[in-house]
Amino acid sequence: MGITRRSANICSRNHIENNWFFDGCADASGLERELAKDSTQGLTISTAKLFSTGSGAFHSTSVGVRRQFNETYEQNQIQLGWNTVRNKGAYTGFNASIGEAVPNQLAQRQSLSATVGTTVFDRALTATAAYSYADGGRLLGFERNDTTHSVSINYSVTTNFSVSVGYRETDSNIDYFSESEPTFSVRLAPIRF
């Protein structure tokens, strides 16, 4: 059975003052499979603060709200993040989101991700582990909930081009929606105006 995923996003990052930032992002993604088709759009507004500590580490903390638009419902989410770069080039990042319940619709309720990174041959190498849980959906009268785990490794081949490989597994209480698959993606550097 073929599965096709696609996504795109655009962001405006704005420095306000004293290392405070105000960001706005819009995104869209789609998933197509033989018997189902899903598309999602979202708008996110967030604020972030950059600061350093005496140990030579630089941090970014962020909090934001997201309004997600699916084909049959809308949902609000709260997003939190904490990222750190250390003076030896080591990187860590933690992100979490909590979404409101949506009656009779499968909606993401919570997600967590952790990333660690370093430099190899003067290029960024990162590894990410992620978890998400969605519930509230129904199919033919049966409640549906999905738990997804994923791992990936990303390497910046050049300053403008990176490659990611990984693995994603979704465990659904309705077997048709359970899936496990390798993942592969290429990314181009953002275009800045």
C-alpha positions as CSV (number, residue, x, y, z in Angstrom):
1,M,0.0,0.0,0.0
2,G,1.5,3.4,-1.0
3,I,1.7,6.3,1.5
4,T,2.6,9.8,0.4
5,R,3.5,12.6,2.8
6,R,4.2,16.2,1.9
7,S,4.8,19.4,3.9
8,A,5.8,23.1,3.6
9,N,6.2,26.0,6.0
10,I,7.0,29.7,6.1
11,C,8.0,31.8,9.1
12,S,8.7,35.4,10.0
13,R,11.3,35.7,12.8
14,N,11.4,39.2,14.4
15,H,13.9,40.5,16.9
16,I,12.0,42.9,19.2
17,E,14.7,44.0,21.8
18,N,17.0,42.7,24.5
19,N,17.2,39.3,22.8
20,W,13.4,38.9,22.8
21,F,11.9,37.5,19.5
22,F,8.3,37.4,18.2
23,D,7.7,34.8,15.5
24,G,4.8,33.9,13.2
25,C,4.7,30.7,11.1
26,A,2.2,29.1,8.7
27,D,2.5,25.5,7.6
28,A,0.6,22.9,5.6
29,S,1.0,19.1,5.4
30,G,-0.8,16.2,3.7
31,L,-1.0,12.4,4.0
32,E,-2.5,10.2,1.3
33,R,-3.0,6.5,1.5
34,E,-5.3,4.0,-0.3
35,L,-8.4,4.5,1.8
36,A,-7.8,7.8,3.6
37,K,-6.6,11.3,2.9
38,D,-5.7,13.9,5.5
39,S,-4.5,17.5,5.2
40,T,-3.6,20.0,7.9
41,Q,-2.8,23.7,8.0
42,G,-1.6,25.7,11.0
43,L,-0.7,29.1,12.3
44,T,1.7,29.6,15.1
45,I,2.6,32.7,17.1
46,S,5.4,32.4,19.6
47,T,7.8,34.4,21.7
48,A,11.4,33.4,22.5
49,K,14.2,34.7,24.7
50,L,17.9,34.2,24.1
51,F,20.3,34.2,27.0
52,S,23.7,32.8,28.1
53,T,24.9,31.3,31.3
54,G,28.3,31.5,33.0
55,S,29.2,28.0,31.8
56,G,29.6,29.2,28.2
57,A,26.2,27.8,27.1
58,F,23.6,29.8,25.1
59,H,19.9,29.1,25.5
60,S,16.7,29.8,23.8
61,T,13.4,29.3,25.6
62,S,10.1,29.7,23.8
63,V,6.3,29.6,24.4
64,G,3.7,29.8,21.7
65,V,0.1,29.1,20.7
66,R,-0.9,27.2,17.6
67,R,-4.2,27.1,15.8
68,Q,-4.5,23.9,13.7
69,F,-7.0,23.6,10.8
70,N,-7.9,20.1,9.7
71,E,-10.5,19.1,7.1
72,T,-13.2,18.6,9.7
73,Y,-12.1,20.4,12.9
74,E,-9.9,23.2,14.4
75,Q,-7.8,22.8,17.5
76,N,-5.7,25.0,19.8
77,Q,-2.3,23.9,21.1
78,I,0.3,25.3,23.5
79,Q,3.9,24.8,22.6
80,L,7.0,25.0,24.8
81,G,10.7,24.7,23.8
82,W,14.2,24.9,25.4
83,N,17.3,24.7,23.2
84,T,21.0,25.0,24.3
85,V,24.2,25.3,22.4
86,R,27.4,24.8,24.3
87,N,30.8,26.3,23.6
88,K,32.2,23.0,22.2
89,G,29.4,22.9,19.6
90,A,27.2,20.4,21.4
91,Y,23.5,21.1,21.0
92,T,20.4,19.9,22.9
93,G,16.7,20.7,22.3
94,F,13.5,19.8,24.0
95,N,10.0,20.6,22.7
96,A,6.5,19.8,23.9
97,S,3.0,20.5,22.9
98,I,-0.4,20.0,24.5
99,G,-3.6,20.1,22.4
100,E,-7.2,20.5,23.4
101,A,-9.6,17.6,23.1
102,V,-11.8,17.6,20.0
103,P,-15.1,15.7,20.3
104,N,-15.4,12.8,17.8
105,Q,-12.2,13.7,15.9
106,L,-8.7,12.2,16.1
107,A,-6.5,15.1,17.3
108,Q,-3.0,15.3,18.7
109,R,-3.2,15.7,22.4
110,Q,0.4,15.7,23.4
111,S,3.9,15.5,21.8
112,L,7.5,15.4,23.0
113,S,10.8,15.5,21.2
114,A,14.4,15.6,22.2
115,T,17.4,16.4,20.0
116,V,21.1,16.1,20.6
117,G,23.7,17.3,18.2
118,T,27.4,18.0,17.5
119,T,29.7,18.8,14.6
120,V,31.3,16.2,12.4
121,F,33.7,17.4,9.7
122,D,32.6,21.0,10.5
123,R,29.0,20.1,9.7
124,A,26.0,19.7,12.0
125,L,24.9,16.1,12.9
126,T,21.8,15.7,15.0
127,A,19.7,12.8,16.3
128,T,16.1,13.3,17.3
129,A,13.6,11.0,19.2
130,A,9.9,12.0,19.2
131,Y,6.6,10.8,20.7
132,S,3.1,11.8,20.0
133,Y,-0.4,10.7,21.2
134,A,-3.7,11.4,19.5
135,D,-7.2,10.4,20.5
136,G,-10.8,11.2,20.1
137,G,-11.4,9.7,16.7
138,R,-14.1,7.1,15.9
139,L,-14.3,4.7,13.0
140,L,-17.5,2.6,12.5
141,G,-18.5,3.3,16.1
142,F,-15.1,2.3,17.6
143,E,-12.9,4.8,19.4
144,R,-9.5,5.4,17.9
145,N,-6.2,6.4,19.5
146,D,-2.7,6.5,17.9
147,T,0.7,6.5,19.6
148,T,3.6,7.4,17.3
149,H,7.4,7.0,18.1
150,S,10.1,8.1,15.7
151,V,13.9,8.5,15.5
152,S,15.9,10.3,12.9
153,I,19.5,11.4,12.2
154,N,20.1,14.6,10.2
155,Y,23.5,15.6,8.6
156,S,24.3,18.9,6.9
157,V,26.1,17.9,3.8
158,T,26.7,21.5,2.8
159,T,25.6,24.8,4.4
160,N,22.5,24.8,2.2
161,F,21.6,21.1,2.0
162,S,21.0,18.4,4.6
163,V,19.8,14.8,4.6
164,S,17.8,13.0,7.2
165,V,17.1,9.2,7.6
166,G,15.0,7.6,10.3
167,Y,12.2,5.3,11.3
168,R,8.6,6.0,12.3
169,E,6.2,3.6,14.0
170,T,2.5,4.3,14.7
171,D,0.6,1.9,17.0
172,S,-3.2,2.4,16.6
173,N,-5.9,0.5,18.5
174,I,-7.5,0.0,15.0
175,D,-4.9,-2.1,13.1
176,Y,-5.5,-0.5,9.7
177,F,-3.9,2.7,10.9
178,S,-0.9,1.1,12.5
179,E,2.2,1.5,10.4
180,S,6.0,1.4,10.5
181,E,8.2,2.9,7.9
182,P,11.7,4.1,7.2
183,T,11.9,7.9,6.5
184,F,14.2,9.8,4.3
185,S,14.1,13.5,3.5
186,V,16.3,16.3,2.1
187,R,16.2,19.9,3.2
188,L,17.3,23.1,1.6
189,A,18.4,26.1,3.7
190,P,15.7,28.7,4.4
191,I,15.5,31.6,2.1
192,R,15.9,34.8,4.1
193,F,14.6,38.2,3.1
